[in-house]
Amino acid sequence: MSNEMSERIRLLREHFGYSQKYAAEQLNISPQAYSHYENNRRIPDVDMLYKLSIFYGVSMEFLVTGQKEELTPIQALLKRDVQSLTDQEISQLRIFVEFIKFHRPRSSNS
């Protein structure tokens, strides 16, 4: 992992005023595991990057590259709302989104 990514994770936590222990609890990992992400001793896997991005309200791309994404107001609202969901609720939400996409009207040229 790059020093820059571990630094971004640390800066985000500090920005929100969270302790490492609190962040670890919210992410369902040990404080030691969380510390390893901030101290460049462990690379977050894709699932953990996703959880970190939801927890801190940033994109996975931002965590990895530092590039900020531009969100529409509705995207920002949805992203914030998802932060409070459990893993099971997120899975259910993803199924529901796929259901909506499957049942949307088809255009005549598709």
RAJO-V148779 format. One record per pair of residues at least 6 apart in sequence whose C-alpha atoms are under 6 Angstrom apart, sorted by sequence separation. I is the first residue (numbers start at 1). J is the second residue. D is the distance in whole Angstrom. If there is no record, write none. Layout:
i={I | I}
j={J | J}
d={D | D}
This chain:
i={24 | 36 | 53 | 62 | 24 | 53 | 21 | 24 | 10 | 55 | 54 | 6 | 6 | 6 | 1 | 5 | 5}
j={30 | 42 | 59 | 68 | 31 | 60 | 31 | 34 | 38 | 83 | 83 | 37 | 38 | 40 | 43 | 63 | 64}
d={6 | 5 | 5 | 5 | 5 | 5 | 5 | 6 | 5 | 6 | 5 | 6 | 5 | 6 | 5 | 6 | 6}
